[in-house]
Amino acid sequence: MYGMKLVTTVVMVLLATVSITACGNSNTAAGKAQSQSSSASGVEVVLGDAIVPKPAYLPTDFPIPDGADITHSGDDLGGGKKSAMLIYETNESMDRLGTTYREYVNDKALELDTQIVDRDNLIINGKVEDTYSYSIIGSKLSSKPGSSEIIVTWVFN
């Protein structure tokens, strides 16, 4: 069982690295235009110079740091599963982000599978059987010293 969790953690770290690298150029005008999506949540976030809806399938109380630059906000209803993805850049320290998201997970009594927080990376994920799974992955941006990119996914089963 421990070996399987270790393999899962390593795979998640590799996927996070690939995801963050792939999203590194999402701040271009073309990337911002493609990142906008519609949402019925009624909660709005800032995306570049525009205000866009927060993903409908992301909990409305999900914490986003003040001053975060939202680079992607979207929902999907593929294969009968509701999902949300939010990507943002922030100057908040990884320690502070880790504390914020650990507190959120604990306050909501969410099941936790992986929790890795260090000064350069953040991986917090889990699932609630037959309800949803979530993933909060972050890493320092080498292209913007002092900034980090956070990728949040929320999938309902």
C-alpha positions as CSV (number, residue, x, y, z in Angstrom):
1,M,0.0,0.0,0.0
2,Y,2.8,2.4,0.9
3,G,4.6,1.6,-2.4
4,M,1.5,2.5,-4.4
5,K,1.1,5.8,-2.6
6,L,4.7,6.6,-3.3
7,V,4.3,5.8,-7.0
8,T,1.1,7.9,-7.1
9,T,2.9,10.8,-5.5
10,V,5.8,10.6,-7.9
11,V,3.4,10.5,-10.9
12,M,1.5,13.5,-9.5
13,V,4.7,15.5,-9.2
14,L,5.7,14.6,-12.7
15,L,2.3,15.5,-14.1
16,A,2.3,18.8,-12.1
17,T,5.7,19.7,-13.6
18,V,4.5,19.0,-17.1
19,S,1.3,20.9,-16.5
20,I,3.1,23.9,-15.1
21,T,5.6,23.9,-17.9
22,A,2.9,23.6,-20.5
23,C,1.0,26.5,-19.0
24,G,4.0,28.7,-18.7
25,N,3.1,30.8,-21.8
26,S,-0.6,31.2,-20.9
27,N,0.0,34.9,-20.1
28,T,0.1,35.9,-23.7
29,A,-2.8,37.7,-25.2
30,A,-3.7,34.6,-27.2
31,G,-3.5,32.4,-24.1
32,K,-5.7,34.8,-22.2
33,A,-8.3,34.9,-24.9
34,Q,-8.4,31.1,-25.1
35,S,-8.6,30.8,-21.3
36,Q,-11.9,32.7,-20.9
37,S,-14.9,30.5,-20.5
38,S,-18.5,30.9,-19.5
39,S,-19.7,30.0,-16.0
40,A,-23.0,30.1,-14.2
41,S,-21.5,30.6,-10.7
42,G,-22.2,34.3,-10.4
43,V,-18.8,34.8,-8.8
44,E,-16.3,36.8,-10.8
45,V,-12.5,36.8,-10.9
46,V,-10.1,39.0,-12.7
47,L,-8.5,37.5,-15.8
48,G,-5.8,39.9,-17.1
49,D,-7.7,43.1,-17.8
50,A,-11.1,41.4,-17.9
51,I,-13.5,40.2,-15.2
52,V,-14.6,36.6,-15.9
53,P,-16.9,34.2,-14.0
54,K,-15.2,31.9,-11.4
55,P,-15.7,28.3,-12.5
56,A,-19.2,27.2,-11.5
57,Y,-18.1,23.8,-10.4
58,L,-15.4,25.2,-8.1
59,P,-16.7,25.8,-4.5
60,T,-17.6,29.4,-4.2
61,D,-15.6,29.7,-1.0
62,F,-12.4,28.4,-2.5
63,P,-9.6,30.8,-1.4
64,I,-7.8,32.8,-4.1
65,P,-5.1,35.2,-2.9
66,D,-5.7,38.9,-3.3
67,G,-3.9,40.2,-6.4
68,A,-3.8,36.8,-8.1
69,D,-3.6,37.0,-11.9
70,I,-6.1,34.4,-13.2
71,T,-4.7,32.9,-16.4
72,H,-7.4,30.3,-16.9
73,S,-10.9,29.9,-15.5
74,G,-13.1,27.1,-17.0
75,D,-15.8,24.4,-16.5
76,D,-16.5,21.3,-18.4
77,L,-19.3,18.7,-18.4
78,G,-17.5,15.9,-20.3
79,G,-18.6,12.3,-20.0
80,G,-21.3,13.3,-17.6
81,K,-18.8,14.6,-15.1
82,K,-18.7,18.2,-13.9
83,S,-15.2,19.6,-13.6
84,A,-13.6,23.0,-13.0
85,M,-10.1,24.2,-13.6
86,L,-8.6,27.4,-12.3
87,I,-5.0,28.5,-13.0
88,Y,-3.5,31.6,-11.5
89,E,-0.2,33.3,-10.8
90,T,0.5,34.9,-7.4
91,N,3.3,36.5,-5.4
92,E,2.2,34.7,-2.2
93,S,4.8,32.5,-0.7
94,M,4.4,28.8,-1.2
95,D,4.4,28.4,2.6
96,R,1.4,30.8,3.0
97,L,-0.4,29.1,0.1
98,G,0.2,25.7,1.7
99,T,-1.1,26.9,5.0
100,T,-4.2,28.4,3.4
101,Y,-5.1,25.3,1.4
102,R,-4.3,22.9,4.3
103,E,-6.7,24.9,6.5
104,Y,-9.3,24.9,3.7
105,V,-9.1,21.1,3.3
106,N,-9.2,20.6,7.1
107,D,-12.1,23.1,7.7
108,K,-14.1,21.3,5.0
109,A,-13.2,17.9,6.3
110,L,-12.0,16.8,2.9
111,E,-10.2,13.5,2.5
112,L,-6.5,14.0,1.9
113,D,-4.4,11.7,-0.3
114,T,-1.3,13.7,-0.9
115,Q,0.1,16.8,0.9
116,I,3.5,18.1,-0.1
117,V,4.4,21.7,0.6
118,D,7.9,23.1,0.5
119,R,9.3,26.5,-0.4
120,D,9.1,25.8,-4.2
121,N,6.2,23.4,-4.7
122,L,2.7,22.5,-3.5
123,I,0.7,19.4,-4.1
124,I,-2.5,18.8,-2.1
125,N,-5.1,16.4,-3.5
126,G,-7.7,14.0,-2.4
127,K,-11.2,12.7,-3.0
128,V,-14.5,12.1,-1.3
129,E,-15.8,8.6,-2.4
130,D,-18.6,8.8,-4.9
131,T,-18.7,12.7,-4.7
132,Y,-15.6,14.5,-6.1
133,S,-11.8,14.7,-6.3
134,Y,-9.7,17.7,-6.1
135,S,-6.1,18.7,-6.8
136,I,-4.2,21.9,-5.9
137,I,-0.7,21.9,-7.6
138,G,1.7,24.8,-7.5
139,S,5.3,25.6,-8.4
140,K,7.6,28.6,-8.5
141,L,7.8,30.3,-12.0
142,S,11.4,30.4,-13.2
143,S,10.3,33.0,-15.8
144,K,9.0,35.3,-13.0
145,P,11.2,35.3,-9.9
146,G,9.0,35.7,-6.8
147,S,5.9,34.4,-8.5
148,S,4.2,31.0,-8.4
149,E,1.6,29.3,-10.6
150,I,-1.2,27.4,-9.0
151,I,-3.4,24.9,-10.9
152,V,-6.7,23.9,-9.2
153,T,-8.9,21.1,-10.5
154,W,-12.2,19.9,-9.0
155,V,-14.0,16.9,-10.6
156,F,-17.4,15.6,-9.5
157,N,-18.0,11.9,-9.9
